């Protein structure tokens, strides 16, 4: 297990986890003080989507190592470790929000949290492949920013563009998140982060 501890430290997992926890707890406290969702159902999807995006962006800093040459020439197979890193980070981001909301306000359904977390981690992994680990956060940030201000519509292209804010039963949102997760994780596992 020593290698796992060293890997976690080298990929800044403790700092990322702390940032995810602080962000989720802060939003839960703010939601409790606000109007929240009330008895009528979950609150506005923008708040949990923001928490999940911030969590994915926090974990994005660990998608590249300290030394690219060492990563490329190591005697271990990196592809399974990279894929596991993305999948575990997505699971942690979702679990933190689900755990925090059990202690207070119901921010989102489990299906919404799992779908959005998976899609955002795939987007972060794709960002690491295209722009490197230090800029992997830019893709989810740009997509979330667009989704916040996009006009609501029932057309498929607009549903794809605003997938992270749509209800969990929306097919276009689910397929978009699934494609982002699969493509992003596979590309990151095979190619690794850009130098």
C-alpha positions in Angstrom: 0.0 0.0 0.0 3.0 2.3 0.2 2.9 2.8 -3.6 -0.7 3.9 -3.3 0.2 6.5 -0.6 3.1 7.8 -2.8 0.9 7.9 -5.9 -1.8 9.9 -4.0 0.7 12.4 -2.7 2.3 12.8 -6.1 -1.1 13.5 -7.7 -2.1 15.9 -5.0 -5.1 13.8 -3.9 -5.2 15.0 -0.3 -5.3 18.6 -1.3 -7.9 17.9 -3.9 -10.0 15.9 -1.5 -9.8 18.8 1.0 -11.0 21.2 -1.6 -13.9 19.0 -2.6 -15.0 18.6 1.1 -14.8 22.3 1.8 -16.7 23.2 -1.3 -19.5 20.7 -0.7 -19.9 21.6 3.0 -19.9 25.3 2.1 -22.6 24.9 -0.5 -24.7 22.7 1.9 -24.5 25.4 4.6 -25.5 28.1 2.0 -28.4 25.9 0.8 -29.6 25.5 4.3 -29.6 29.2 4.9 -31.3 29.9 1.6 -34.7 28.8 0.4 -33.4 25.3 -0.6 -35.6 22.8 -2.3 -38.3 22.6 0.4 -40.7 19.7 0.5 -41.5 20.1 -3.2 -38.3 18.5 -4.4 -34.7 19.2 -5.0 -33.3 22.7 -5.4 -32.1 24.5 -8.5 -29.8 22.1 -10.4 -27.2 24.8 -10.8 -26.0 24.6 -7.2 -25.2 20.8 -7.2 -23.8 21.1 -10.7 -21.5 23.9 -9.5 -20.3 21.7 -6.6 -19.7 18.7 -8.8 -17.8 20.9 -11.4 -15.7 22.4 -8.6 -14.9 18.9 -7.3 -13.9 17.7 -10.7 -11.8 20.7 -11.3 -10.1 20.2 -7.9 -9.1 16.7 -8.9 -7.9 17.8 -12.3 -4.6 19.1 -10.9 -3.6 15.6 -10.2 -4.0 14.3 -13.7 -0.4 14.9 -14.6 2.6 14.0 -12.6 5.6 16.0 -11.5 7.9 14.5 -14.2 6.5 13.6 -17.6 9.6 11.7 -18.6 9.3 9.5 -15.5 5.6 8.8 -16.3 6.5 7.8 -19.8 9.4 5.5 -18.9 8.1 3.9 -15.8 8.2 0.1 -15.6 4.5 0.0 -14.6 1.5 0.1 -16.9 0.0 3.6 -16.6 -3.2 3.0 -18.6 -5.1 1.0 -15.9 -3.9 3.4 -13.2 -5.0 6.5 -15.2 -8.4 5.0 -15.8 -8.7 4.1 -12.1 -7.7 7.6 -11.1 -10.4 9.2 -13.2 -13.1 6.7 -12.1 -12.2 6.9 -8.4 -12.1 10.7 -8.5 -15.5 10.8 -10.0 -16.8 8.4 -7.4 -15.3 10.5 -4.6 -16.8 13.8 -5.9 -20.3 12.2 -6.1 -19.9 10.5 -2.7 -18.9 13.7 -1.0 -21.9 15.6 -2.3 -24.3 12.7 -1.5 -22.9 12.4 2.0 -23.0 16.1 2.7 -26.6 16.4 1.6 -27.7 13.6 3.9 -26.8 15.9 6.8 -28.8 18.8 5.5 -30.6 20.1 2.5 -31.5 17.7 -0.4 -29.6 19.4 -3.3 -30.0 16.7 -6.0 -31.1 13.2 -6.6 -28.5 10.4 -6.7 -29.0 9.8 -10.4 -28.3 13.5 -11.1 -25.2 13.5 -9.0 -23.8 10.2 -10.4 -24.5 11.2 -14.1 -23.1 14.7 -13.7 -20.0 13.6 -11.8 -19.2 11.0 -14.3 -19.6 13.3 -17.3 -17.5 16.1 -15.6 -14.7 13.7 -14.8 -14.7 12.5 -18.4 -14.5 16.1 -19.5 -11.6 16.8 -17.1 -9.8 13.8 -18.4 -10.3 14.9 -21.9 -9.0 18.4 -20.9 -5.9 16.8 -19.5 -5.3 15.0 -22.8 -5.9 18.1 -24.9 -4.3 20.8 -22.7 -2.3 19.1 -20.0 -3.1 18.5 -16.3 -2.6 22.1 -15.3 -5.3 23.3 -17.7 -7.6 20.3 -17.5 -10.1 22.4 -15.5 -10.8 24.7 -18.5 -13.2 22.3 -20.4 -15.7 21.7 -17.5 -15.4 25.4 -16.5 -16.2 26.6 -20.0 -19.0 24.1 -20.5 -20.6 24.9 -17.2 -20.4 28.6 -17.9 -22.2 28.1 -21.2 -24.8 25.9 -19.6 -25.6 28.5 -16.9 -26.4 31.1 -19.6 -27.8 29.0 -22.4 -31.5 29.6 -23.2 -33.7 26.7 -22.2 -34.9 24.6 -25.1 -36.2 21.2 -25.9 -34.0 20.8 -29.0 -31.4 18.0 -28.8 -28.4 20.3 -29.5 -29.4 22.6 -26.6 -30.0 19.6 -24.4 -26.5 18.3 -25.2 -25.1 21.7 -24.4 -26.9 22.0 -21.1 -26.7 18.3 -20.1 -25.3 18.9 -16.6 -28.4 21.0 -15.6 -31.1 18.7 -17.0 -33.2 16.2 -14.9 -31.7 12.7 -14.7 -34.4 11.1 -16.9 -33.3 13.2 -20.0 -31.9 10.9 -22.6 -29.7 13.5 -24.3 -28.1 14.5 -21.0 -27.5 10.9 -20.0 -25.9 9.9 -23.3 -23.8 13.1 -23.3 -22.4 12.3 -19.9 -21.8 8.7 -20.8 -20.0 9.6 -24.0 -17.9 12.2 -22.2 -17.0 9.7 -19.5 -16.0 6.9 -21.8 -14.2 9.0 -24.4 -12.4 11.1 -21.8 -11.3 8.2 -19.6 -10.2 6.1 -22.6 -8.2 9.0 -24.1 -6.6 9.8 -20.8 -5.8 6.2 -20.0 -4.2 5.6 -23.4 -2.5 8.9 -24.2 -2.0 10.4 -20.8 -1.8 14.1 -20.1 -0.4 16.5 -22.7 3.1 17.8 -21.9 
